[in-house]
Amino acid sequence: MLRRAGLTDVSYWMGYFFEMGFVIGCAILLMYVPLFMYPNSSGTAFLQYVDAGLFITLLAVFGVLTIMHAMLLSIFFWECKWSFKWLFF
């Protein structure tokens, strides 16, 4: 149906990648704020001696690799029910 509307495979996969990238980015932001911004009982941040840029880069790379792994696995299944049958039976 999407091909009839003129959507190519590349635009479909890139749209999926950016959509999931937005979700992963929000999750990284939700982890960053309490770990680096809010003070704990001693008055310092929880991860005081960790480089914030390295932390965000590490989580972003992990998120991209997770998305790419999910995209790779999704090409082996035509429908969702086949993936569940393969995993659980």
C-alpha positions as CSV (number, residue, x, y, z in Angstrom):
1,M,0.0,0.0,0.0
2,L,2.8,2.4,0.8
3,R,4.5,1.6,-2.6
4,R,1.3,2.7,-4.3
5,A,1.5,6.0,-2.6
6,G,5.1,6.4,-3.9
7,L,7.1,5.6,-0.7
8,T,10.4,3.9,-1.4
9,D,12.0,1.3,0.8
10,V,14.8,3.7,1.8
11,S,12.3,6.3,3.0
12,Y,10.4,3.7,4.9
13,W,13.4,2.3,6.8
14,M,14.8,5.8,7.4
15,G,11.5,7.0,8.8
16,Y,11.4,3.9,11.1
17,F,15.0,4.6,12.2
18,F,14.4,8.3,13.0
19,E,11.1,7.5,14.8
20,M,12.9,4.9,17.0
21,G,15.9,7.3,17.4
22,F,13.5,9.9,18.8
23,V,12.2,7.4,21.3
24,I,15.8,6.3,22.3
25,G,16.8,10.0,22.5
26,C,14.0,10.7,24.9
27,A,15.0,7.7,27.1
28,I,18.6,9.0,27.1
29,L,17.4,12.4,28.2
30,L,15.3,10.9,31.0
31,M,18.3,9.0,32.2
32,Y,20.6,12.0,31.9
33,V,18.6,14.5,34.0
34,P,18.4,12.5,37.3
35,L,21.9,11.2,37.1
36,F,23.7,14.4,36.3
37,M,21.4,17.3,37.3
38,Y,19.7,16.4,40.6
39,P,21.8,16.5,43.7
40,N,21.8,13.5,46.0
41,S,21.9,13.6,49.9
42,S,25.6,14.7,49.9
43,G,24.8,17.7,47.6
44,T,26.5,16.4,44.5
45,A,25.3,14.7,41.3
46,F,25.0,10.9,41.4
47,L,27.5,10.5,38.6
48,Q,29.8,13.4,39.6
49,Y,33.1,12.1,38.1
50,V,31.7,10.7,34.8
51,D,32.1,12.7,31.6
52,A,28.6,13.5,30.5
53,G,29.5,13.7,26.8
54,L,31.0,10.2,26.9
55,F,28.0,8.9,28.8
56,I,25.5,10.3,26.2
57,T,27.7,9.1,23.3
58,L,27.8,5.6,24.7
59,L,24.1,5.4,25.2
60,A,23.4,6.9,21.8
61,V,25.7,4.3,20.1
62,F,24.0,1.6,22.0
63,G,20.6,2.9,21.0
64,V,21.6,3.1,17.3
65,L,22.9,-0.5,17.4
66,T,19.7,-1.7,19.1
67,I,17.6,-0.1,16.3
68,M,19.9,-1.6,13.6
69,H,19.7,-5.0,15.2
70,A,15.9,-4.8,15.4
71,M,15.7,-3.8,11.7
72,L,18.0,-6.7,10.7
73,L,15.9,-9.2,12.6
74,S,12.6,-7.8,11.1
75,I,13.6,-8.7,7.5
76,F,13.5,-12.4,8.3
77,F,9.8,-12.3,9.3
78,W,6.9,-11.4,7.0
79,E,4.4,-11.0,9.8
80,C,4.7,-10.6,13.6
81,K,3.1,-13.9,14.3
82,W,6.0,-15.7,12.6
83,S,8.5,-14.1,14.8
84,F,6.5,-15.1,17.9
85,K,6.2,-18.7,16.6
86,W,10.0,-18.8,16.0
87,L,10.8,-17.4,19.4
88,F,8.5,-19.4,21.6
89,F,8.0,-22.8,19.8
